[in-house]
Amino acid sequence: MSAPHDSYGQDPYGQSPFSYDPLGRVPYAGPPVGPPVLPPPPAAPYPTPVNAFATLSLVFAFLCAPAGALLGHVALAQIRRTGERGHGRAVAGLALSYTFVMLAVFALIAWATLAASTSSHTPAPGAPATTAEPAPTVAPGAVGTLLPGLSDLRNITDDQNLAAGQTWDHPARSDREGTIDRPQCWGSIAPGTPDAYTAGAIFGYRAAEFSDTRSFLKSTQVIQAVAAFRDPPAARSQLDKLLSGWRDCGGSTVAVTVPGGEAIPFSLGEPADAGNGITTLDLAPRGLQVRSVRAIAARSNVVVDLYVSCSGTTDGHVPRQSAVSIANYILDKIPQ
């Protein structure tokens, strides 16, 4: 009995009468099918170029900062328009350029400030050089050591009969001075008078009197005073005050009335420069063979105030020479 077939000649058991080979051979299925052939990938697009000005901006930032800043702005404008690469380079070039420009400006300002400061402290030709260090000063308690002693004064004045007398530790008048018709001229007549000093500014003071009481016809009297102030400018201010009084009274005549006596006219000379910062003023009482000289000077924080009188002479050269010598003796002991 033959196998059943459907109406289309197809074996219901899965065998086709047209494909069955009693020898077991596999029917030809056609050539083998390989993997699908894919089309080649499209070629990569050509990269966008880097803006040349962006690169130049970065280079010129180190060579010439202003040019680097200008190139950076040009590069950013072109990149926005063309879409080129290099935005980061342009920004970096701008940042470096402006940083270097600011550093250069600060350096110029510092140099100009330093140059101005140096020029303001440079002394003019012929002027003494100044230093930032404060000038040395004399301590208030040491001001008395500046004065020459009795032995030195005898040698300076060439009067071996000089003897020590009254001393003062603050500006005051002698009990033998009496009165004067022009009180503002006391500073021209007598040393250390309180009228001519700013008392609150004095830190240390010492005055001493020496006189010759043995010689009647020819004798010498010396009153020497030194005052210490806070600093050199304060001492200079006091010296200017004394000099102002001398200029006001110099060239005039004042009347001094001694206690228990009559008025004695004193002719005051004009202030004269004696060198080494010393100023002298001649005093001549009318009708008497007495010549007196005042001398003042300042160094550091000390003011020197002197009076030298010589009797038995009408020559003011002798007391003037003694006064200047005493002033130089004191000035030489003041540090500067």
C-alpha positions in Angstrom: 0.0 0.0 0.0 1.4 3.3 -1.1 1.9 6.2 1.3 -0.9 8.7 1.3 -0.4 11.9 -0.6 -2.3 15.1 -0.3 -3.7 16.6 -3.4 -0.6 18.6 -4.1 1.7 15.7 -4.2 3.3 16.5 -0.8 4.0 13.7 1.5 2.0 14.3 4.7 4.9 12.9 6.7 7.3 15.6 5.6 8.9 14.0 2.6 8.4 15.6 -0.9 8.4 13.1 -3.7 10.4 15.6 -5.7 13.1 16.0 -3.1 13.5 12.5 -1.8 16.6 10.7 -3.0 16.6 6.9 -2.3 20.4 7.0 -2.2 20.4 9.6 0.6 21.9 12.4 -1.3 21.2 15.9 -0.2 19.6 18.0 -2.8 21.6 21.0 -4.1 20.6 24.1 -2.2 22.6 26.6 -4.4 25.8 28.4 -3.7 26.7 29.2 -0.1 25.5 32.5 1.2 28.3 34.6 2.7 28.0 37.5 5.2 26.4 40.6 3.9 28.8 43.1 2.3 28.5 46.5 4.1 29.3 49.7 2.3 32.5 51.5 3.5 32.1 54.2 6.1 32.0 57.8 4.8 35.3 59.6 5.0 35.8 61.9 8.1 35.2 65.6 7.4 38.3 67.8 7.1 39.0 69.4 10.6 38.1 73.1 11.2 41.4 75.1 11.2 42.6 76.9 14.3 42.5 80.7 14.1 46.0 82.1 13.5 45.4 85.2 15.5 44.5 83.1 18.6 47.9 81.4 18.4 49.7 84.7 17.8 47.9 86.3 20.8 49.2 83.6 23.1 52.8 84.1 21.7 52.8 87.9 21.8 51.5 87.8 25.4 55.1 87.0 26.4 56.8 89.1 23.7 54.7 92.3 23.7 51.7 92.2 26.0 49.7 95.1 24.4 50.1 93.4 20.9 49.0 90.1 22.5 45.8 91.7 23.8 45.0 93.3 20.5 45.5 90.0 18.6 43.3 88.2 21.2 40.4 90.6 20.5 40.8 90.2 16.8 40.9 86.4 17.1 37.7 86.2 19.2 35.9 88.4 16.6 37.0 86.2 13.7 36.1 83.0 15.6 32.6 84.2 16.3 32.2 85.0 12.6 33.9 81.9 11.0 33.5 79.3 13.7 37.2 78.5 13.7 38.9 76.8 16.6 41.2 78.6 19.0 38.8 80.2 21.4 40.7 78.9 24.4 44.0 80.2 23.0 42.6 83.6 22.4 41.2 83.8 25.9 44.4 82.6 27.4 46.4 85.2 25.3 44.1 88.0 26.5 44.4 87.0 30.1 48.2 86.7 30.0 48.5 90.0 28.0 46.4 92.0 30.4 48.2 90.4 33.4 51.6 91.4 32.1 50.3 94.9 31.2 49.0 95.5 34.8 52.3 94.2 36.3 54.2 96.6 34.1 52.0 99.5 35.2 52.4 98.6 38.9 56.2 98.4 38.4 56.3 101.8 36.7 54.2 103.4 39.6 56.5 101.9 42.2 59.6 103.1 40.3 58.2 106.6 40.0 57.3 106.7 43.7 60.7 105.5 44.7 62.4 108.0 42.4 60.4 110.8 43.8 61.1 109.8 47.4 64.8 109.5 46.7 64.9 112.9 45.0 63.1 114.6 47.8 65.7 113.3 50.3 68.7 114.1 48.1 70.4 117.2 49.5 71.0 120.2 47.2 74.5 120.8 45.9 76.5 122.2 48.8 74.0 121.2 51.4 74.9 118.7 54.2 73.6 115.2 53.6 70.8 114.1 55.9 70.2 110.6 57.3 67.0 108.9 58.5 68.6 108.2 61.8 67.7 110.6 64.7 70.5 112.9 65.7 72.2 112.1 69.1 70.9 114.2 72.0 72.2 115.2 75.4 70.4 113.8 78.3 68.8 116.4 80.7 70.9 115.2 83.6 74.1 115.4 81.6 73.7 119.0 80.4 75.8 120.4 83.2 78.9 118.4 82.1 79.1 120.5 79.0 80.2 123.6 80.8 83.9 124.4 81.3 85.2 124.3 84.8 87.0 127.0 86.7 90.4 126.0 85.5 89.3 126.0 81.9 87.7 129.4 82.2 90.8 130.9 83.8 92.8 129.7 80.8 90.2 130.9 78.2 89.7 134.4 79.7 93.4 134.7 80.8 92.2 135.7 84.3 93.7 133.6 87.0 91.7 135.3 89.7 88.3 134.0 88.5 86.3 132.4 91.3 83.1 130.3 91.2 79.9 132.0 92.2 76.2 131.5 92.0 74.6 128.6 90.0 71.1 128.0 88.6 69.2 124.9 87.6 66.4 126.8 85.8 66.2 130.1 83.9 66.2 133.0 86.4 67.5 136.5 86.8 70.4 137.4 89.0 69.5 139.3 92.2 71.8 142.1 91.0 70.1 142.7 87.7 67.5 145.2 88.8 65.0 146.5 86.2 65.0 147.5 82.6 62.9 150.1 80.7 62.3 147.6 77.8 61.5 144.2 79.4 61.5 142.5 76.0 65.3 143.3 75.9 66.2 141.3 79.0 67.1 138.4 76.7 69.7 140.6 75.0 71.2 141.9 78.3 71.4 138.8 80.5 71.7 135.0 79.7 69.1 132.6 80.9 66.5 135.2 81.7 63.0 133.5 82.0 61.5 136.2 79.7 63.3 134.8 76.7 62.7 131.1 77.3 59.7 128.8 76.9 59.9 127.2 80.3 57.7 124.2 79.6 60.0 123.2 76.7 63.2 122.9 78.8 64.1 119.4 79.9 67.4 120.2 81.6 69.2 123.4 82.6 72.5 124.5 84.2 74.0 128.0 84.6 77.0 129.2 86.6 78.6 132.5 87.4 82.3 133.2 87.7 83.9 136.5 88.5 87.1 138.2 89.5 86.7 140.1 92.8 90.4 140.7 93.4 91.3 143.0 90.5 89.5 146.4 90.7 90.8 148.0 87.5 90.7 145.0 85.2 88.5 142.1 86.0 86.3 139.5 84.2 82.8 138.2 84.8 81.4 135.1 83.1 77.8 133.7 83.2 77.4 130.5 81.2 74.2 128.6 80.7 73.1 125.5 78.7 69.5 124.3 78.2 68.5 120.8 77.0 65.3 120.4 75.0 63.3 117.4 73.8 64.9 117.3 70.3 67.0 119.4 67.9 64.0 121.2 66.3 62.9 122.3 69.8 66.3 123.7 70.5 66.4 125.4 67.2 63.1 127.0 67.9 64.4 128.4 71.2 67.5 129.8 69.5 65.3 131.5 66.9 63.3 133.1 69.7 66.5 134.5 71.3 67.7 135.8 67.9 64.4 137.4 67.2 64.7 139.4 70.5 68.3 140.4 69.7 67.3 141.7 66.3 64.4 143.7 67.8 66.7 145.3 70.5 70.0 145.4 68.6 71.1 148.9 67.6 69.2 150.6 70.4 69.8 151.8 73.9 68.1 150.4 77.0 68.3 151.7 80.5 69.1 149.2 83.3 68.6 150.2 86.9 70.6 148.2 89.4 69.2 147.7 92.9 70.0 150.8 95.0 71.5 152.6 92.1 70.7 154.8 89.1 69.7 153.9 85.6 72.6 153.0 83.4 72.1 153.3 79.6 73.4 150.3 77.6 74.1 150.6 73.9 73.3 147.3 72.1 75.1 146.4 69.0 73.7 144.5 66.0 73.8 140.7 66.1 76.9 139.4 64.4 77.8 136.0 63.0 81.0 134.6 64.8 81.2 131.3 62.9 80.4 127.8 63.9 76.7 128.7 64.4 77.6 131.3 67.1 76.0 134.7 67.2 77.4 137.6 69.3 75.9 140.9 70.5 78.1 143.7 72.0 76.9 145.6 75.1 78.5 148.9 76.1 77.3 150.8 79.3 77.7 154.5 78.7 80.3 156.3 80.9 82.0 153.1 82.1 85.1 151.4 81.0 83.3 148.1 80.7 82.6 146.0 77.6 80.3 143.0 77.6 79.4 140.5 75.0 76.5 138.0 74.7 76.9 134.8 72.7 74.3 132.2 71.8 74.3 129.0 69.7 72.5 125.7 69.3 73.6 122.2 68.5 71.6 119.0 68.7 69.0 119.5 71.4 71.1 122.0 73.4 71.1 125.9 73.5 74.2 127.7 74.7 73.7 131.1 76.3 76.7 133.1 77.5 77.7 136.5 78.9 81.3 137.8 79.3 82.1 141.2 80.7 85.6 142.8 81.0 86.1 145.9 83.1 89.0 148.4 82.7 88.8 148.4 78.9 86.8 150.0 76.1 87.8 147.3 73.6 85.1 144.8 73.0 87.5 142.4 71.2 88.7 140.8 74.5 85.3 139.8 75.9 84.1 138.8 72.4 87.0 136.4 71.9 86.5 134.9 75.4 82.7 134.4 74.7 83.3 132.7 71.3 86.0 130.4 72.8 83.7 129.3 75.6 80.9 128.7 73.1 83.2 126.6 71.0 84.3 124.6 74.0 80.7 123.7 74.8 79.7 123.0 71.2 82.7 120.6 70.8 81.3 118.5 73.7 77.8 118.2 72.2 77.4 115.1 69.9 76.1 115.7 66.4 
